[in-house]
Amino acid sequence: MAGGSDAAETTSLSCVRCGKPAHLQCPKCMELKLPREGAAFCTQDCFKASWTSHKSVHLKAKLSAPGTGENSSLVSEGWRYCIKKGQARTPKLPHFDWTGTLRPYPISSKLTVPAYIELPDWALDGTPKVEPNSDLQHVVEIKTPDQIERMRETCRIAREVLDAAARMIRPGVTTDEIDRVVHEATITAGGYPSPLNYHFFPKSCCTSVNEVICHGIPDSRKLEDGDIVNIDVTVYYKGVHGDLNETYFVGNADEASRQLVQCTYECLEKAISIVKPGVRFREIGEVINRHATMSGFSVVKSYCGHGIGELFHCAPNIPHYSSLYHAFQPHIFYIQKSFYFMDNGQLLR
């Protein structure tokens, strides 16, 4: 940490990463005059290991700085377009090389969470603290009976929340309205909507319409007859996360969309049916890929399933094609509902 200064002049500080006594400060945090408590590190190694997550603090500080013109418009709340991976807003439609006809619409202000709700560590500042550097990114955790029971309870809540969201789906409803239902249902159950402010994600669920593969941001666009929409819900409750999603038809979907969604559902069912101790994770991907290919579709390899528990995302990754790992009880993981390309090259899901 070149240029770092002594961080323990009058107050004892702890390392942001490991909690040990700290005597170094991030130079960029000093330049931006950020609180010393969030900029202290014990060694250069801890600073380097934390850099991937820590640097987002600098960008957030810059975007939040008072000013006029473009900078002030980026941080304006209300119905504006979401940019910079959720960290800023703009009144103008951002430029992008669109793959289809769908365009983003302005989004509303971030919803609030009552003080009595247990929060994950990214809820306040948008930066996960434990997850990026956890050993569980590389080692598959064997869940305890207590963890499994808490996961069952949390997943039941998530299922109920997703069902409440599904009841909203019809032409003319915005995905922002669906997001509000997800948010309120989660809070009512005593949980926190895990996506909210996760790496600055601005909403409480993901809504992916038509050619959007996944992780779409709920906005003010009204659903149209013939759309398909995937709703991805994750609930944080009693210290664990429960994650699930489903794809729905809006009104009268065409035959191509129906075949796509039906094939995706069949892939999921076939994958779940083989999950048991001793099965290789790659066999899950092989089952998915084989059925998709035989049905005239192909797997999108950019995204995969993931481990879950006290961390939102962790090992193991569950590709929808061949991998090299074994599955042993009692692992818990999430098989992402697979997304596919049509034979004509049009990206659907």
N, C-alpha and C positions, 0 to 999 in steps of 0.2 A: 504494500500500500504506500507507494511513493508519495512523500509529502504528508503522510499521516502525522497527527500530533498527539500529544499526551491527552488521553480522555479522562484522566482521574485527577483533576486538579483539586476539587473540593468535595466531589461526590463520587462514591464508589459505583462504577458502572459494570454491567454484565455483558458478555459477548452476545450479540444478537443470535448467533448460530448455536453455540454450545452452552451458554450460561456461565462460563468461567469468568473470573475477573478480567476486565478489558482495559487496555491502555492505548489502543489505537483507534483512530476515527477515519471513516470514509472521507477522502478529500472532497468528493463531489457534494456530499451532504453538508460539509462545512461551507463550501462555496454557496450553496443554496440556503444556508442558515437553517437547516432542519434540526429538530430536537436531537440532542446528543445521545439520548437513550436508544434511539433507533439506528444509530450510526456507529456504535462501538463494537470493536472486534478484539479478540485476544491475540491473534496471530495473523500473518499474511495468508496462511493456509485456510483459515476459517473465512477470511474475507473473500478469497478466490472461490471457495466452495459455495458461498452464498450469493455470488455475483448475479447468477441467472435470475433469481427472484428479487434480490435487493435492488437491482437497477431500475425496476419498475417504480420504486419510490421517487426516483429523480424525475421521471416523466410526469408522474402525477403532480408533483410539486410545481413543475413548469406550467402544466395546463391549468392549475388552480391559481396561478399568480394573478394578481389584479392587473388590469390593463384595458386597452380599448382595441377596436378593430377585430381582426381575425381571431386573436387569442381569446378575447372575451366572448365572442360568438361560439367558440368551440366548447366552452364550459357552461354555456347556457342550458338550463333545464327546460323541460317542456317537450312539446311535439317537434322534435328535430331528428335529423338523420344521425345514426350512430357510426362513428369512425374510430380509427386507431384502436381496434380490438376492444371497443367498449369504453375507452378512457376519455372520449371527447364527443362532442356533438357539433353539427353544422347545419345551417338552414338550407344548404344546397345539396342536391343529389350528387353523391361522390362518383367519380369516374371509376369504371371497372370494365374489364373485358368479360361481359356477360355471356353465359353459355346458352341462355334461353330467353324467353320473353318476360320472365318474372323480374321485377325490380323491387328494391327495398322501399319502404314507406317510412315516414317519420315515426319516432317512438315517443312514448310518454315518459314522465319522470319516474325515477326508481321508487318502488313502493317501500314503505317503512315496516319495521318489525318491532313488536312490543318488547319492552325491557325484560320481561320475564322469560322470554324464549332463550334456550341454550344456543349459543352461537358457535359456528366453526371459526377457525382462527383467521379466515380471510374476510369475514363479514364486515368488518369496519374499514379496512384499508385496501381490500381487493387483492392482497398478496398472501397465498398459502405459506405458512411458516414451516410446518412439520413435514408436509407431503414431499416437497422436491428433494430433500436430503435424507429421507427415511431409507433405512436398509430394506424396507418392504417394497422399494422400487426394483430390487434385484433378487430378493428372497421371498418365496411364496409362504405366507403366514398360515400356520395350522390354527384354525379357529378353536377357541375354547367353547364348552357348552354354554357359558354365559353370553359370549359374543354371538353365538348362533341364535340363542333365544331372543336377544335384542334385535338381531337382524330380521328374524321372523316378524316381530312386532312392527318394526319400522317398514318392512316391505308390505305388510298388510295395510298400513296407513297410506303408503305410496300408491297401492292399487286402488284404494278408495278415492284418492285425489285424482288419479288418472281417469277413473270412471266419471267423476264429477265434471272434469274437463271435456270428456267425450260427449256428454249430454248437451254441451253448448254448440256442437258442430252443426252448422247449417249455412246455406248461402246468406250472405249479408252480415255475418258475425265477423268481427276482426279478431286476429290472433292476440291482440292486446287484451281484449275482453276475456279470452280463454286464459291468458296469463294471470289476470286478476282473480279468476275463479281458483286457479291452482294456488296462488299465493294465499288467498283467504282460507281455503280448505286446509292447507298445510298448517297455517297458524292456529286455526280452530282445533286441530288435532294435537297441538302442542309442539309441532315440529318447525324446523327452519327449511325453506326451499334451497337446497344445496347449490344450485347454479347461481343464485343471486350474489353478485359481486365476486364470484370466483374468477380470478384473473380479470376483474372488472366487467364480467358479463352483466349486462344491465337488467336482466329480467329473471323471473322465478322459475321458468321452464324454457324448453326449446321447442319451437314450432317450425317444422320444415315443410314447405309447400312445393309440390310438383318437382321441379328439377333440383331443388336444394337437397344435397345429400344428407346433411345432419347439422345440428347445432344452430338452426335458424333462430333469429331474434324476433320475438313477437312485436308486431307493429300495427299501424293503423289501416293496413290493407284489408278490405273485406273479402272473405272467402267467396269464391264463385262456384256456381253449379259446374260440376265436372272436375273440380280440383281434387287432389289427394293431399292429406296433411298428416304428418307424423308429429305426435306430441310426446316429448321426452321429459319425464318427471323424476326428480330425485329428492328424497326427504332425508333430513338429518334429525335424528331423534335418539335420545339416550346414548349419545356418543357414537352412533354408527349411521351409515348412509344406506338407503334403499333406492335402487335405480331401475326404472323400467320404461318402456315406450311402446306405442302401437301406432299403426298407420290407418287412417280412416278415409272413407269416401265422403265427398261433399256433394250431396244431391246425386245426380246421375253421371257416374264416371264412365268413360269409354271402355271398350273391351281390352285395349292394350294396358290401361291402368289396372283393370281388374285382374288380368293375368299376372301382371307384375306383383301386385300386393299378395295375390294367392300363392305365387311361387315363393315369395319371401316368407310368408307364414309357414309354408310347408318346410322350408329350409330350417326355420327355427325349431319346429316340432321334431324333425329328424335329428337335429343336433342335440336337443334335450334328451331324446330317447336313448342315446348311447352314453350319456354321462354317468359314470360309476367309477369306483376306485380301480386304478390300474390302466384306465383308458388314456392314451396319449392325447394331449391337447391338439396335436396335428390331425388326429382322426376326426375331431369336431369340424375343423376346416375342410377336410377332405369330403365329409358328408355334405356340407353346405355347397362346396364348389361343384361337386358331381351333380347334385340335383339341379342347381342353377344352370349349369351348362347343358344338361339334358333337356331343360325346359326352354332353351333358346336365350338365356341371359348369361351375363358374366359378372363376377364379383368385383366390386370396387375395393382395391387393396390399400387405399390411403387411410382407412379407419379400421378399428378392430374392437373386440370386446376387451374387458379389463377386470382385474381383481378389484374387490370392494370390501369395505368393512368400516373400521375406524378412520380409514383414509378413503377419500372420494375415488381416487384412481391409484392403483398399485399393481404389482405383479400378481398373477401372470397376465400377459397379453394373450388374447384369444383371437388369433387371425382366422379369417374365413377361407383360408387355404392352408397348405401344409406347414406345420411347425415341428419342434423337436422335443417338447416337454411331456412329462407324465402328469396325470391328475391323481391325487390321493386324497381321500377323505381326511379331515373335513375342510377342504378348501371352499371358498365362496367366490364365485366370479359371475360376470355379467356377459351374456352372449348378445352383443349388439345386433339388433335386427338388421340383417345384411341389406346392402344397397346395391343395385344392379344397373348395368347399361342395357338398353334395348339393342337388338342386332343392328338396327339402322344407325347406331351411334348416338342417338338422343339420350341424354342423361335423364333418367327418371328416378327410381329408387327401388 
